[in-house]
Amino acid sequence: MNLKARNDVGEKMGFIQTNIEFALQREELRNQLLDYLLEILERELIERAGS
């Protein structure tokens, strides 16, 4: 497994980043995760633009 960065899983954000990186390395999760992340980003950007 080749992760792009090394994250501190003892920190909340590092834990989240590491889990995302690992999931993106898995073929059976990658596309679903990317779709989910895009959905979240689109929603957040729309909410931010409306603020």
PyRosetta script that sets phi, psi and omega in degrees:
from pyrosetta import init, pose_from_sequence

init()
pose = pose_from_sequence("MNLKARNDVGEKMGFIQTNIEFALQREELRNQLLDYLLEILERELIERAGS")
pose.set_psi(1, 132.7)
pose.set_omega(1, -176.2)
pose.set_phi(2, -117.8)
pose.set_psi(2, 97.0)
pose.set_omega(2, 178.4)
pose.set_phi(3, -85.6)
pose.set_psi(3, 143.7)
pose.set_omega(3, -177.9)
pose.set_phi(4, -70.1)
pose.set_psi(4, -36.0)
pose.set_omega(4, -176.7)
pose.set_phi(5, -137.6)
pose.set_psi(5, 160.5)
pose.set_omega(5, 176.6)
pose.set_phi(6, -100.6)
pose.set_psi(6, 125.7)
pose.set_omega(6, -176.7)
pose.set_phi(7, -115.7)
pose.set_psi(7, 148.0)
pose.set_omega(7, 177.2)
pose.set_phi(8, -84.4)
pose.set_psi(8, 103.9)
pose.set_omega(8, -176.9)
pose.set_phi(9, -74.7)
pose.set_psi(9, -5.1)
pose.set_omega(9, 174.5)
pose.set_phi(10, -78.0)
pose.set_psi(10, -16.6)
pose.set_omega(10, 177.1)
pose.set_phi(11, -99.8)
pose.set_psi(11, 145.7)
pose.set_omega(11, -176.7)
pose.set_phi(12, -56.6)
pose.set_psi(12, -49.2)
pose.set_omega(12, -177.5)
pose.set_phi(13, -67.2)
pose.set_psi(13, -40.0)
pose.set_omega(13, 177.5)
pose.set_phi(14, -61.7)
pose.set_psi(14, -38.6)
pose.set_omega(14, 177.5)
pose.set_phi(15, -62.2)
pose.set_psi(15, -46.1)
pose.set_omega(15, 179.3)
pose.set_phi(16, -63.9)
pose.set_psi(16, -46.4)
pose.set_omega(16, -178.9)
pose.set_phi(17, -61.2)
pose.set_psi(17, -43.0)
pose.set_omega(17, -180.0)
pose.set_phi(18, -62.9)
pose.set_psi(18, -43.0)
pose.set_omega(18, 179.4)
pose.set_phi(19, -64.6)
pose.set_psi(19, -39.1)
pose.set_omega(19, 177.5)
pose.set_phi(20, -64.8)
pose.set_psi(20, -46.1)
pose.set_omega(20, 179.6)
pose.set_phi(21, -59.1)
pose.set_psi(21, -45.1)
pose.set_omega(21, 179.1)
pose.set_phi(22, -63.4)
pose.set_psi(22, -43.7)
pose.set_omega(22, -179.0)
pose.set_phi(23, -63.5)
pose.set_psi(23, -37.7)
pose.set_omega(23, 179.5)
pose.set_phi(24, -67.1)
pose.set_psi(24, -22.1)
pose.set_omega(24, 177.9)
pose.set_phi(25, -79.0)
pose.set_psi(25, -14.9)
pose.set_omega(25, -176.9)
pose.set_phi(26, -95.9)
pose.set_psi(26, 119.9)
pose.set_omega(26, -177.5)
pose.set_phi(27, -54.3)
pose.set_psi(27, -40.9)
pose.set_omega(27, -175.2)
pose.set_phi(28, -73.1)
pose.set_psi(28, -12.4)
pose.set_omega(28, -179.5)
pose.set_phi(29, -111.3)
pose.set_psi(29, -26.1)
pose.set_omega(29, -169.5)
pose.set_phi(30, -52.3)
pose.set_psi(30, -56.8)
pose.set_omega(30, -175.0)
pose.set_phi(31, -65.1)
pose.set_psi(31, -41.5)
pose.set_omega(31, 178.8)
pose.set_phi(32, -64.2)
pose.set_psi(32, -40.8)
pose.set_omega(32, 179.6)
pose.set_phi(33, -66.0)
pose.set_psi(33, -43.9)
pose.set_omega(33, 178.7)
pose.set_phi(34, -61.5)
pose.set_psi(34, -41.6)
pose.set_omega(34, 176.7)
pose.set_phi(35, -60.6)
pose.set_psi(35, -43.7)
pose.set_omega(35, 179.9)
pose.set_phi(36, -63.7)
pose.set_psi(36, -44.9)
pose.set_omega(36, 179.8)
pose.set_phi(37, -63.8)
pose.set_psi(37, -39.6)
pose.set_omega(37, 177.0)
pose.set_phi(38, -63.5)
pose.set_psi(38, -41.3)
pose.set_omega(38, 178.1)
pose.set_phi(39, -60.2)
pose.set_psi(39, -44.7)
pose.set_omega(39, 178.9)
pose.set_phi(40, -64.0)
pose.set_psi(40, -46.8)
pose.set_omega(40, -179.5)
pose.set_phi(41, -60.6)
pose.set_psi(41, -44.0)
pose.set_omega(41, 178.8)
pose.set_phi(42, -60.7)
pose.set_psi(42, -45.8)
pose.set_omega(42, 179.8)
pose.set_phi(43, -62.0)
pose.set_psi(43, -45.6)
pose.set_omega(43, -178.7)
pose.set_phi(44, -65.8)
pose.set_psi(44, -39.6)
pose.set_omega(44, 179.4)
pose.set_phi(45, -67.3)
pose.set_psi(45, -37.8)
pose.set_omega(45, 176.6)
pose.set_phi(46, -64.6)
pose.set_psi(46, -44.2)
pose.set_omega(46, 178.7)
pose.set_phi(47, -63.5)
pose.set_psi(47, -40.6)
pose.set_omega(47, -179.7)
pose.set_phi(48, -65.3)
pose.set_psi(48, -41.1)
pose.set_omega(48, -179.3)
pose.set_phi(49, -66.3)
pose.set_psi(49, -29.7)
pose.set_omega(49, -179.9)
pose.set_phi(50, -81.4)
pose.set_psi(50, -10.0)
pose.set_omega(50, -178.0)
pose.set_phi(51, -80.6)
pose.dump_pdb("model.pdb")
